Amino acid sequence: MISRDEGCVPVPSHLTIETVTPLFKNGLQAAGETPLVIDLAQVEMVDSAAVSLMLAWLREAQRSSVELCFTHVPENLLSLARLYGVVDMLPLSGNDSAQP
């Protein structure tokens, strides 16, 4: 379950195939909230499902006309996004850099 703190959504430490399905099914319930910041500071373990989840959340936010950004994206997740060629599609915030 994802909790919210004034538009900031902290994400649990594991974003893998085993954990993203419940997060996806729970959704962001983004309607009416703008902007929405997805904080990935606690994320330690990722696989390709994490990239899919980020893209799904981005689509959900766009459908709801909610501004969304990801902050504190760990390097291992950025690396996967680069590998799949989608890092430029992700709205990153803060000190995160999409550059290799």
N, C-alpha and C positions, 0 to 999 in steps of 0.2 A: 504494500500500500504506500502511496506517495502522499506525504503531507505537504502543506503549503504554509509559508510564512511571508505574508504581505507580498505576494507575487514571485517569491523565490521558492523553487521546488528542489529540495535536496534529493539526490538519488542514492540508493543503497550501494554498498561496496562491490557487488558483483552484477555485471551486466552480461549475462551469458544466455545461451539457448534455454537453460533451465529456469532463468529468472525473468526474462523479458516478456514472456507471454502474460503473466498476471499484470505486469506493469502496463502492457499495451491494452489489455482488456479493461483495466481500471480507467485508462485514458487520462487526459489532462483536465477534462472538464474546464476547458479554457474560455468558454463563452463569457464575454463581459470583462475579462481581466486583461489589462494591457499595461505595460508589457509584462511578459512572463519570462522569468529567468530560470533555466534549468541548470542547477549547480551540480557539477560532476566531481567536486573536490574529494568526495569519499570513495569514488570508484577506484578499485584496485585491479580487478580482474575483468577482462572483456574478451569477447570473440566477435565474429562477424554479425551476430544477432544484435549487438549493441548499436552498430551503424544502422541497421535496418530500423531499430526502435527510434533512433534520432530522426531518421527520415520520415517515419510514420507520424511522430509527434509534430514535425514541421508541417506535414500535409494537414494534420488535424487543426493546427493553429491557423494555417492559411485559410482553410474552409470556414473557420470561425472569425476571420478577420482580426486575429490577435497577433500582436508583435511578439515573437519568441526569439530568445537567444540562448546559447549554451556558454557557460562559463566554467573555468577551471577544468577544461578538457584534458585528461591525462595523455601523455605522449603516446602510450600504446594504442589508445583509441584514435588519436590523430593519425598515427601511422596506418591503421587499418583504413581510415577514411581516404587517405592519400592513395593507398594501394588500389582501392575500388574506384578512384577518380571522382569522389563526391565531396571532398573536403571544401571545395569552393562553393558548394551549395549550402553548406552549414553556416548559419549566422553565429559567429564566435564573438565573445565579449571579453574584456579585461586584457590580461597579459597573454592570452592564448595566441598562438601564431600558426597559421596554416602553412607557413613556409617550411621546407625541410631543413 
